[in-house]
């Protein structure tokens, strides 16, 4: 099975980012997927997201920002992979 590429763009000292990490750990753990954290400072092109962190990208597409809803994330990850 091909899993989606799940990325969370974060910023240092961001309390919403800490909450988003917890949600991603929980939901991806449930569905058997992994995710990557990308620091906002790691690339100049990410500056466009400076006012939106944390930003959730799935396969390069922004799917959520600020608050990552666990039910929405679960739905996004499972709907596209059901047979």
C-alpha positions in Angstrom: 0.0 0.0 0.0 1.2 3.4 -0.9 1.0 5.8 2.1 0.6 9.5 1.6 3.5 11.9 2.5 2.4 13.6 5.7 4.3 16.8 6.7 3.8 19.2 9.5 5.4 22.7 9.1 6.3 24.1 12.5 7.9 27.0 14.2 10.0 27.2 17.3 8.1 28.0 20.5 4.7 27.5 18.9 2.2 26.0 21.3 -0.2 25.1 18.5 2.6 23.1 16.9 3.0 21.1 20.1 -0.7 20.3 20.0 -0.5 19.4 16.3 2.4 17.0 16.9 0.3 15.2 19.5 -2.6 14.9 17.1 -0.4 13.6 14.3 1.3 11.1 16.6 -2.0 9.8 17.8 -3.8 9.5 14.4 -0.9 8.3 12.3 -0.2 5.7 15.0 -3.8 4.5 14.8 -3.7 4.1 11.0 -0.1 2.8 10.7 1.5 5.8 9.0 4.4 8.1 9.7 4.8 11.9 9.3 7.7 14.3 9.0 8.2 17.6 10.8 9.6 20.5 8.7 10.9 23.5 10.6 9.6 26.8 9.1 13.2 28.1 9.1 14.5 25.1 7.0 13.6 26.7 3.7 12.9 30.3 2.4 10.0 29.0 0.4 8.2 28.1 3.6 8.0 31.7 4.7 4.7 31.9 3.0 3.3 29.8 5.9 4.7 32.0 8.7 1.3 33.2 9.8 -0.4 29.8 9.5 1.8 27.4 11.5 1.4 24.6 12.2 0.6 23.7 8.6 -0.4 20.2 7.6 0.5 19.0 4.1 -0.5 15.7 2.6 1.3 14.8 -0.6 2.4 18.5 -0.9 -1.1 19.9 -0.6 -2.0 22.1 2.4 -4.9 20.4 4.1 -5.1 22.2 7.5 -3.4 24.9 9.5 -3.4 26.4 13.0 -5.5 23.6 14.7 -5.3 20.1 13.3 -8.6 18.3 13.9 -8.0 14.6 14.7 -11.3 13.5 13.1 -10.7 15.4 9.9 -7.1 14.1 9.8 -8.3 10.5 10.3 -10.8 10.9 7.5 -8.3 12.4 5.1 -5.9 9.6 5.8 -8.3 6.7 5.6 -10.8 7.7 2.9 -8.1 7.9 0.2 -6.7 4.4 1.2 -9.8 2.3 1.5 -10.2 -0.4 -1.1 
